[in-house]
Amino acid sequence: MVSCQQGPKHPQADLINQTAPATLTPQETVQYADSIEAGLSALDKAVSLIYQSGEISFHVEKYGINGQPLVMVKQSNNEGIGSSIEKYYFKNDSLILIRQVATSTQSGDDAIKNKRIYLRNNIPFKEDIRTAATQKLINTLPFKEYRNAKPAATNYGDSISVMNDALAGTNNFEMIFDQYIAAEAVSFLLLKSKLPGGYTASVRVTTSDPLIDSVLRDPSVFKDTKLNFKWALHNNEVHYVPVPTRVTSASGLNK
């Protein structure tokens, strides 16, 4: 399986080679992250499938230049409880900032939480936070530092490894074909982790191609095998990208 990846020109390539991470102040770090956000459309982009485990689902996006990441994003949703977005910002391959936004379905003064974790040499040295009842209100509030709390000794390298595995479809995220659900308007490829009891994923199919025709004709042939196809993420849903008709049918049948 191959996610959609984009590779436009990079007018902001000098972002990587600006001030060394060790010399950035918290304010400079935030400004650096904001500059990345402003230029996302000009960066290479890779997207994972949406992985599901029980009531929790998530997907990962990575933006960078020539294989060097500038920001990795993990978007999670816990059905009926809330959602979260975690953004990991890099400079010269060093993690320098993590932004976390958690939204609860429960009403209250802390229904929305924004947290920032600042790092040097991949080690946290400062954290700040703000909470509010609504998104509109939280945007008007300043961040407050955890003055009496030492940043947690979290191994963020593990989190980054998991996100890279999700993007590459490796280890716990190696997905194989489970079943095909066909309907008149839209159909779905259902995938499952190669490891028992792991993640599942679904891919919306609106246009058929040789691979889909073959799966529909005899799904048992493809059961528990890894399918070779491309997808794209639209409106928080994974869509199958069919092989163009000008491509020979044999290329659409690769497993």
C-alpha positions in Angstrom: 0.0 0.0 0.0 1.2 3.4 -0.8 -0.1 6.7 0.6 -0.4 9.8 -1.5 2.7 11.9 -1.4 3.3 15.3 -2.8 6.6 16.9 -3.7 6.3 20.6 -4.9 9.2 23.1 -4.9 10.3 24.4 -1.6 10.7 28.2 -1.4 11.1 27.9 2.4 13.9 25.3 2.4 16.1 27.6 4.4 13.9 26.9 7.4 16.0 23.8 8.1 19.3 25.7 8.2 18.3 28.6 10.4 19.4 29.1 14.0 20.5 25.9 15.7 17.9 24.2 17.9 20.0 24.7 21.1 19.9 28.5 20.7 16.2 29.0 20.1 14.2 30.6 22.9 10.6 29.4 23.5 9.3 32.5 21.7 11.6 31.8 18.7 10.6 28.1 18.8 6.9 29.1 18.5 7.6 31.5 15.7 9.6 28.8 13.9 6.6 26.4 14.2 4.2 29.1 13.0 6.4 29.6 9.9 6.2 25.9 9.1 2.4 26.0 9.4 2.2 29.0 7.1 4.1 27.1 4.4 2.6 23.5 4.7 1.3 23.6 1.1 4.9 23.9 -0.3 6.2 20.9 1.6 6.4 17.2 0.7 3.5 15.4 2.3 2.9 11.8 3.3 -0.3 10.4 4.9 -1.1 7.2 6.6 -4.3 5.1 6.6 -6.8 5.8 9.4 -6.2 3.0 11.9 -9.0 1.8 14.2 -8.7 0.0 17.5 -12.0 -0.3 19.5 -13.5 3.2 19.8 -10.2 4.9 19.0 -9.0 5.9 15.5 -6.1 7.9 14.3 -4.0 8.8 11.3 -0.6 10.4 10.8 0.7 13.1 8.4 4.3 14.1 7.8 5.5 17.3 6.1 9.1 17.9 5.2 11.8 18.7 2.6 13.8 16.1 0.7 13.0 13.4 3.2 13.8 15.6 6.2 10.7 16.1 8.5 9.7 19.5 9.6 6.4 18.5 11.3 4.6 15.3 12.0 0.9 15.3 13.0 -1.1 12.7 14.7 -4.9 13.2 14.8 -6.9 10.9 17.1 -10.6 10.4 17.9 -12.1 8.6 20.8 -15.8 8.0 19.8 -18.1 9.7 22.3 -15.3 11.0 24.4 -13.2 13.5 22.5 -10.4 14.1 20.0 -6.8 15.3 20.0 -4.2 16.6 17.6 -0.4 16.3 18.4 2.1 18.1 16.3 5.9 17.4 16.5 8.2 20.1 15.0 11.7 19.3 14.0 14.8 21.4 13.2 17.9 19.7 11.8 16.4 16.3 12.8 16.0 17.5 16.4 12.6 17.5 18.0 12.1 21.1 19.4 8.4 21.5 20.1 5.2 19.5 20.6 1.8 21.1 20.4 -1.1 19.2 21.8 -4.8 20.1 21.4 -7.3 18.0 23.3 -11.1 18.5 22.9 -13.6 16.8 25.2 -17.2 16.1 24.3 -18.1 17.0 27.9 -18.9 20.6 28.6 -16.8 22.5 31.2 -14.1 25.1 31.8 -11.4 22.7 30.6 -13.3 21.1 27.6 -10.4 22.3 25.4 -6.8 22.1 26.4 -3.8 23.5 24.5 -0.3 22.3 25.7 3.2 23.1 24.4 6.3 21.1 25.3 9.7 22.7 24.4 12.7 20.5 23.9 16.5 20.9 23.5 18.5 18.0 22.3 15.2 16.1 22.3 14.8 16.7 26.1 11.9 18.7 27.5 12.9 21.8 29.4 9.6 23.7 29.6 5.8 23.2 29.4 2.9 25.6 29.2 -0.8 25.1 28.9 -4.2 26.9 28.6 -7.7 25.6 29.0 -11.2 27.0 28.1 -14.7 25.9 27.5 -14.8 26.9 23.8 -12.4 27.2 20.9 -13.3 30.8 20.5 -12.4 31.6 24.1 -9.2 29.7 24.3 -7.8 31.6 21.4 -8.0 34.8 23.5 -6.1 33.3 26.5 -2.4 33.3 27.2 -0.4 30.2 28.0 0.6 29.6 31.6 3.8 27.8 32.5 4.0 24.8 34.8 6.2 26.6 37.3 6.3 23.9 40.0 6.4 20.9 37.8 9.4 19.2 36.2 8.7 18.2 32.6 7.9 14.5 32.4 10.8 12.2 31.3 8.8 10.9 28.3 10.6 9.1 25.5 9.2 10.9 22.5 11.5 8.9 20.2 9.1 6.0 20.8 6.1 8.2 19.7 7.9 9.2 16.6 8.9 5.6 15.7 5.2 4.6 16.0 4.1 7.4 13.7 6.8 6.5 11.2 5.6 2.9 11.3 2.0 4.1 10.7 3.1 6.0 7.7 5.2 3.2 6.3 2.6 0.4 7.1 5.2 -1.6 9.0 5.4 -3.6 12.3 2.0 -3.1 14.1 0.6 -1.3 11.1 1.3 -3.9 8.4 -2.2 -4.4 7.0 -3.6 -7.3 5.0 -6.9 -7.8 3.2 -9.8 -9.0 5.3 -13.0 -8.5 3.2 -14.7 -6.4 0.6 -18.1 -4.8 1.3 -19.8 -4.0 -2.0 -22.7 -1.7 -2.4 -24.4 0.1 -5.3 -23.2 3.7 -4.4 -19.9 3.0 -2.5 -17.9 0.0 -1.4 -15.1 -0.6 1.1 -11.9 -2.5 1.3 -11.6 -3.7 4.9 -8.1 -4.3 6.1 -6.7 -5.8 9.3 -3.3 -5.9 11.0 -1.1 -8.9 10.1 -0.7 -9.3 13.9 -3.6 -10.9 15.7 -5.8 -8.4 17.6 -4.2 -5.4 16.0 -5.5 -2.4 14.1 -8.1 -2.4 11.3 -8.7 0.1 8.5 -11.3 0.8 5.8 -10.8 2.3 2.4 -13.7 3.8 0.5 -14.0 2.7 -3.1 -16.0 4.7 -5.6 -14.3 3.7 -8.9 -13.3 0.2 -9.8 -10.1 -0.9 -11.5 -8.5 -4.3 -12.4 -7.5 -4.9 -8.8 -11.0 -4.1 -7.4 -12.6 -6.2 -10.1 -10.5 -9.2 -9.2 -11.1 -8.8 -5.4 -14.8 -8.5 -6.1 -14.8 -11.6 -8.3 -12.9 -13.9 -5.9 -12.0 -12.3 -2.6 -10.8 -15.6 -1.2 -7.7 -15.4 -3.4 -6.7 -12.2 -1.7 -7.7 -13.1 1.9 -4.9 -12.3 4.4 -2.5 -10.9 1.7 -1.0 -7.5 1.4 -2.6 -5.5 -1.4 -0.6 -3.0 -3.5 -2.7 0.1 -4.1 -2.7 3.9 -3.5 -5.0 6.0 -1.4 -5.7 9.6 -0.6 -7.2 11.2 2.5 -10.3 13.4 1.9 -12.6 14.8 4.6 -11.1 12.5 7.3 -11.8 9.4 5.2 -9.4 7.2 3.2 -10.3 6.9 -0.5 -9.0 4.3 -2.9 -7.1 5.7 -5.9 -7.8 3.5 -8.9 -5.2 2.6 -11.5 -5.8 4.6 -14.7 -7.3 2.7 -17.6 -4.2 3.4 -19.7 -2.1 1.3 -17.3 -2.1 -2.4 -18.1 -4.4 -4.5 -16.0 -1.6 -6.7 -14.8 -0.1 -3.8 -12.8 -3.4 -3.5 -11.0 -3.3 -7.1 -9.7 -0.1 -6.9 -7.7 -0.3 -8.2 -4.2 
